[in-house]
Amino acid sequence: MTDYFYLIPIALGLGVTALAAFMWSLKNGQYDDLDGAAERILHEDSDAPIRKKSHTP
């Protein structure tokens, strides 16, 4: 029973810490453009394969 006196505050502290980290990431714009990176990969112009010079005559 005395273990609950330690576990409950630890669990509440971890929950508050996780909530604070999530709110911080929302405030700093981490979730503003979720589809942009996925679309940028598909439409990038510089994704052509690298051509190596061949030394055959």
ChimeraX attribute file (.defattr): number of C-alpha atoms within 10 A of each C-alpha:
attribute: neighborCount
match mode: 1-to-1
recipient: residues
	/A:1	5
	/A:2	6
	/A:3	7
	/A:4	9
	/A:5	9
	/A:6	10
	/A:7	11
	/A:8	11
	/A:9	11
	/A:10	12
	/A:11	11
	/A:12	11
	/A:13	12
	/A:14	12
	/A:15	12
	/A:16	12
	/A:17	12
	/A:18	12
	/A:19	12
	/A:20	12
	/A:21	12
	/A:22	12
	/A:23	11
	/A:24	12
	/A:25	12
	/A:26	12
	/A:27	11
	/A:28	9
	/A:29	9
	/A:30	11
	/A:31	10
	/A:32	10
	/A:33	9
	/A:34	9
	/A:35	9
	/A:36	9
	/A:37	9
	/A:38	10
	/A:39	10
	/A:40	10
	/A:41	11
	/A:42	9
	/A:43	9
	/A:44	9
	/A:45	8
	/A:46	8
	/A:47	9
	/A:48	7
	/A:49	6
	/A:50	7
	/A:51	6
	/A:52	6
	/A:53	6
	/A:54	6
	/A:55	5
	/A:56	4
	/A:57	3
